[in-house]
Amino acid sequence: MPYFDTASAAPLHPVARQALLAALDEGWADPSRLYREGRRARLLLDAAREAAAEAVGCRPDELTFTPSGTRAVHSGISGALAGRRRAGRHLVVSAVEHSSVLHSAAAHEAQGGSVFEVPVDRTGAVSAAGYADALREDTALACLQSANHEVGTEQPVAAVAELCRAAGVPLLVDAAQSLGREPVPDGWSLLTGSAHKWGGPSGVGLLAVRKGVRFAVQGPADERESGRAAGFENIPAVVAAAASLRAVRAEAAAESVRLRALVDRIRASVPELVPDVEVVGDPVRRLPHLVTFSCLYVDGETLLHELDRAGFSVSSGSSCTSSTLTPSHVLRAMGVLSEGNVRVSLPNGTAEQDVDRFLEVLPRVVAEMRQRLGAPVSAPRKTAPAASLVVDALGKRCPVPVIELAKVIGDVPLGGTVTVLSDDEAARLDIPAWCAMREQEYVGEEPADRGSAYVVRRLV
């Protein structure tokens, strides 16, 4: 069964498995003790730290192992903000950061700090100018991911880092999605990563803090990991994480070329094989293994279930796969379609025939789902159209409001309007995105007795 969700968690690398098993026998003792078993554990921990630091591009004493990538982000942001409290309490992040960054930003704001979210373009990329405008005299920290976890778009880290350096503001780079696959961007002050993203075991994160960055650990601390990650180190997992990071870096050049070719094929083939599809993310400046697309008139959760039944494990940023029924904050910030969203992220070693079979299965699955939902094949037209129509989609969830809009847009003349009444949060994103795909005018959102009224003007 092809596993196409390595952006969530990569399969355990064979080198990680070997290192983990070996370290279970050799690295179980307390590395802070002076007896033989403790010294042996300390040697393993120090060797893992040196290997990870070499991969990241920092000194071993600048790198801390944390219990997860999320913990690394939380500790990095809180520690940097506390260390630079005298400089100010302003935090700058991009609108498409991982939720761990945004949760830290929300906690900072709740404690009286200020947060500015730099917007992104339709590919999911920030501009260096956006960060230049956001930096202020009281900015304590800026955060920017190396590449987006949902759409794969790479960010201009080096350019933003130069702006931050000139302003005297440290930059935290969340490199979770790119570490091990792409070169580490230059100019960072703090950097975080997560082992399960590159084929290491879960439960190991990296936090690197450059010397000279003011940093104050928040919460209870102890003597381990320079006081930045309290608790007994999971030495076998740390050893496996460092070993697998070194291994994937050695494979990265060849695998990136091969996986990029497979993803290019998916990007080109899906719009040809499946009507009404939007491939999102930057087509060039992107991670080599990841592609995301959204299918009109399809329920995202059902689509993932159907693909799972067909033997493909994929994920989604669609609101329809979330228990909260709110759109992905990444897709919302980009202003692209969220319904029927599929993220394909290929692990190292993906076979070409598995991609072939995915491209065979996907059109059939989408077509069957659209048929069950009664989605339009083409917009119907009438000889005497009404000047405006109202579609009542209250109580109906994604993708039904957009399907109902598509069914009636041809029933109004050019210049006529369709008003969609909807209380589904996803409609706020999906209706404007549908208008952009269909070259119709999105007039805007108006208040209604229930939910909102979304007005669309027919242009074609």
N, C-alpha and C positions, 0 to 999 in steps of 0.2 A: 504494500500500500504506500504510494508516494506521500511523503511528508513535506509539505510546502509551507511551513510556518516557522522557519528558523529565526525570523525576526523576533518571535516570542521567546523561543528557547531552541538552541541548536542541539542536535543529537550529541551525546557524549563522544568526544574524539577518542580514537583508540589509544593515543598517547596518554590522554587523561585517565583512561581506565587502568592502564598499566601502572602509571605513577600513583594513582590512588591506592591500588592494591598493595604496592610495595610500601607506601608510606603508612598504611594501616599497621604493618608489622614493625616499622622502624620509628614512626613519629608520634607515638601515643603518649609519651611522657611530657612532663611539664618543662618547657624550654627555659624557664627561669631558674631551674635547679642546676646544681653543680656536679651532681653525680653522672655516671656514664650515660644512662638513658636520657637524662635531661640534656646533656651536651649533644648527644646525637640528634635529639629533636631540634635543638637550637641550630645545629648545622643545616638541617633540612629547611627550617624556616628562613634562615639567612640566605641560603642559596636560592630559594623561591623568590625572596624579595629582590635579590640582585637580578634574577632573570626577568621578573616583571618590570623592574625599573628600567632595565636596558630596553625592553620592548616599548615602554611608554616614553622614554627619553628623559629620565630624571635621575637624581641621585637616590641610592637605596634608602637613605635616611629621610627622604622627602615622601616616601610611599608608605601608606598604611593599608593593611588588609581589613576590610569591614565585613559584617555578616551578610551584606547584600549590596547591589548597586543602588537601590533606593536609599539604604542607610548612608551610603557614601555621599549621595546628593544632599540628603537632609543635614548630615554632619558638616559637609563642605560649606553649604550656604549659611547655616546658623553660625558656624565658627568664624567665617569671614565677616559676616555682618557684625558679630559681637566684637571681633578684633578691630574693626574700623568704625566703631560707634562714634568716636570723636569726629570722624570725617563727615558723618551724616547717616541718615537712615533711609536713603533712597535706593531702591533695587530696580534694575532694568533686566527684563527677560523678553524673549520672543513669544509671540502668540501661539506658537506651535511646539513649545517645549514639552518634554515628557511630563506626565502628571505628577511625578515626584518633585519636579522643579516648581510646577504651579501650586502644588500643595504647600511647599515651603514658602512660596511667595504669599499665599493666602494667610498662613500662620504669621508671617512677618507683618502683614497689613493689619491683622487682628490685634497685634501688639502695639499698634500705633505707627508703624513704618509706612512708607509710601512705595507703590509699585507702578511701574510703567511697562505696558506690553507693546513691544514693537510689532507693527503689522507686517504681513507677508503678502507677496503677490500671488497670482493664481497658480503658480507652480509650487508654492509653499516656501519660497526663499525670502529671507529678509534682505534689505539693502544696507550697506555700510552707512549710507546717509541717514537711514532710520535710526541707527544707534548713535550717530553723531548728534542728532537732534535730541535724543533721549538722555544723553549724559549731562549731568548738572554738577554744580560745585559740591552738592551734598550727596552725590552718588557714592555709595559704599561698595557696591558690587554689581557687575553685569554678568549675565548667564547667556550662553548660546550653545546649542547642540552642534555637534560636528555634522550630523546628517539626521534627517527626520525619520522617526521610527515607523510612521504609517505610510509615507509616500516615497521615501528614499532620497528626497532632494538634499543635496549637500549645501552647506551654508558657507558664506564667505568669512570663515573664522580668522584667517590671517589678516584680512583688511580690518575687521572689527577689533582684533587684538591690537593692531597698531594704533587705532583711535583710542582704545582704552589705555594703552601705555602712555600716549601723549597727554591724556587727561589725568593720569595717576590713579586709575581705577583698575583693580584686579578683575580678570575675566575667568569665570568658571566655565569649562567646556565639558559638557556631557558627551563622552565619546562612546557610549554603550553600544550603539549600532555599528560603528565603524572600526572599533579597536580590533586589531587582528586581520582586518580585511583591507583597510586603506592606511596610508601613512598618517601618523598622528600630526594634526595641524600645528603650526608654529604659533608661538606668542601667548600660550595659555599661562595663567597663574595658578589655577587649580584645575584638576582633571579627574573625572570619575569614569568608572567602567564596571561591567558586570560579567562574571565568568560564564554564566550559562548562555550568554549571547554569542560567545565564540567557540563553544564546544567544551567548556570546562564544567565542573559540577555546580549545581545551584548552591546558594548560601555563601558565596564569596564575591565581595566587591572590592574595588580599588579606589582609594582616594589619595591623590598626589597633590601636595601643597609646596610650591616653590619656596625656597629660603628667601626671607625678606618680606613675605606676605604676612601681614598682621593677622593672627588667628588665635581665637580664644575658644577652647572646647566648651560646649554647653552640656549641661547635665552632669550626672555623676561620672567621675573618671577614676581610672586606676593606673597602675604602672605599665600596663601592657600596651603595645602599639603606640608608644610615645604619648599615652594618655588619650588618644583620639578614637579608640575603639575598645571599650571596656570588655573584659571577659576573656576566658581561655581561648586561645587561637585554635581553630580547626585545622591543624597542621596537614593531615592527609588531603583535605579538600584544597587547601592553599597550594600545596605542592602540585596537585593535579591541575589546578587552574594555571599556574605559571608554566608548567610543562606543555599544556595544550596551547597556551598563547604563543609560546615559541614555535610550536609545530604549525599552527595555522598561519603564522607570519611567513614561515618558510614556504608554504604552499600558496600564499595569497596571489602572487604574480600570475602564475599559470591558471589558477582557479578563477580569478577575476575575469580574465579574458574569456574563458570558456562559459562562465555563468552569464557574463554580459551579453554574449551572442545568443544564449537561450532566452534571456529576458527581452532582448531586442526583437526576437521572433514573436514572443507573446505580445509585446506592445504593438507590433505591426499587424499581427494576425487577428487578434480579438475584435477590433473594430470592423474588419472585413468579414468575419464569420458571424458576428452577433450584431444585429442592428441596434441603434440607439444606445451606444456605449460611449462613455467618456473615460479615456485613460488620463490619469492625473499624475502630477509630479513633473519635475524637470526632465525632459527626454535625454539630456546630455549630462548635466552636472548632477549625477545621482549615484547611489550605491549600485554595484554591479549585479546584485542578486535579487533585487526587490522591484516589484511592479504592482501598482494598485489601479483598479478600474471600477467604475460604477455602472450598473445596468438599470436603465429606466424601466419602470413598471414591474419591479421585482422586489419581493420581500427579502431583505438581506439574511435574516435568520434562517428562513426556509431554504434559501439558495445554498447557504453553507451546509445545512443538513443534507440536501440533495447531493451536493458534491462529496460529502462524507460517505453517503451511501454508495456513490460511484467509485469510491476508493481514494479520494483526494482530501488531505488535511490542509485546509487553508483558513485564514482568519479574515477579520473585517474591522473597519472603523465605522461601520454603518450604525446609525441610531437604532436600527431594528434588531441588532444583536445585543443591545444593552438593556439591563433590567430597569434602568432609569428612563429609557425611551427618549433620551436626549441625543442630538447629533454629536458626532465626534468633534471635539474642539479644534482638531487640525483641519478637517474638511470644512468646518464652519468658517474658520479664519481664512481659508483659501477661497471661499465662495464657490465651491464646486458641489456637484451632486453627491448626496450621501446615501441615497437609497440603493439597494442592491450592490453594496460595496464589497469588493473582494481584494484582499491583499495576498499576493503570492510572493513568498520569499524562499528561494531555493537553497538548500544546504549544499555544502561541498560534496562533490561526487554525484550530483543529480544526473541521471541518465537522460540522453536526448529522447529516447522512446517514451519516457514518462511525460515529457512535455508534449510530445506528439499526441499521446492519448488524452491528455488534459484538453488540448485544443479540439479533439474530436468530441469529447463528452460535453464540454461547456455549452456549445450552441444548442444541443438537444435539451439540456436541462433548463436553460433560460427560456427556450421556446415553449416547453411544456408548462412552465410556471406562468408565463404570460397568458397562455391559452386558458389556464384554470382561473386566472384573475380577470379575464375578459379584457385584457389590454388591447388598445387599438393597433391594427396593422398599419392603417393610414387614417388621417383625420377625415371624418365624414364631412360632406359639404351639402348645403341646401341652396335651392334657387332663390329663396326669399329669406335671407338671414335676418335675425333680430339684431338691433343695434348694440344690445348688451344682454348678458346672461348672468345668472347667479347660480353657482353650484354649491349645494349644501353637502359638505363632507364632514360635518361635525360628528365626533365620535368614531371616525374612521382613521385608521393608522396607516403610516407609510407602508406601501407606496400608493395607496388608494386615492388620496387627494390629487396627486399628480396625474394618475390614470384618468380620473374624472375630468380634469382640466384638458387633457389631450383629446378626450373624446368629443368635446364640445367646441374647441377653439375654432374649428372650421364652420361652426354654425353662426358665427358673427362675421360681418363684413370687414374688409381691411379698414383699420382704424377703430373698429368696435372693441368692446371690452368684455372680459369674463372675470367675475368676482368669485373667488373660492373662499367659502367659509370653512375654517378648520381650527380645531383646538389641539392639533398634533404639533408638538414643538419642532419636529423635523420639517414641517411644511415651510417654516421660516427660511430654511436653507434650500430645500429642494425645489420650490417653485421658482425662485430667481435663477437657480442653476438650470432648470429646464428651459426657461426663457432664453438664457444664453446659448444653450445647445440648439434651440429651435429658431433662433433669430427673431424672437418675439420681444416686446417691450414689457419689462416688469415695472409697473407704475409705482407700486409701493404697498405698504401694509397700513390698514386702517383699523381702528378699534371696532369691536362688535359686541353684541350682548353676551355672546359666548365665544371664546377664542378670539380669532382675528379674521379680518377680511383682506385677502390678497388680490390685488387688482392687476390684470394682465391685458395689455392692448395687442391686438393682432396686427402684425406688420407684413407677414407673408402668407 
